[in-house]
Amino acid sequence: MALVSKLKAAEVDVLYYGGYHTEAGLIARQMREQGMDTIMFSGDGLTTAEYWAITGEAGAGTLFTFSPDPRREPKAAETVERFRAAGIEPEGYVLYSYAAVQTWAQAANAAGSVDFDAVVKSLYETKFDTVLGEMGYNEKGDATLPGYVVYEWKDGNYDYFAE
């Protein structure tokens, strides 16, 4: 509460919080309880329904950055359905992790080996068909996927931010 009181006294308009959903949710809720309309802005730590479970309506208007929602990728539709049928919402990094396993398996198949160096070489030389769409890796080892977008929490869900 002391942090929120200090933010209120400083008349902070926007708070960028670089932590996880639990703490961010508590701060957002406390700001609303103190009558603040400060905008909470964060990163991918807020890509979980648990954030809204902590904040309730106090989380409305919270903004955060994350990669484009892979659940919207047509190639992911069947996989998303299987997760949901099992009672799992594939939010956050679930489909990114799934794509990592797909990529590793395809790289090992292309290399004809599970030897680390052979698979890494294959990762740099091959494009992979994943639930995220086609991807590969650049010379620095970064995945060739779209960058970040801004999301907004409202009505218990997050969606692309549209002003």
Buried (B, 14 or more C-beta within 10 A) or exposed (E): EEEBEEBBEEEBEEBEBEEBBEBBBBBBBBBBEEEBEBBBBBBBBBBBBBBBEBBEEBBBBBBBBBBBBBBEBEBBEEBBEEBEEEEEEBBBBBBBEBBBEBBBEBBBEBBEBEEEEBBBBBBEEBEBEBBBBEBBBEEEEEBEBEEEEEBBBBEEEBEEBEE
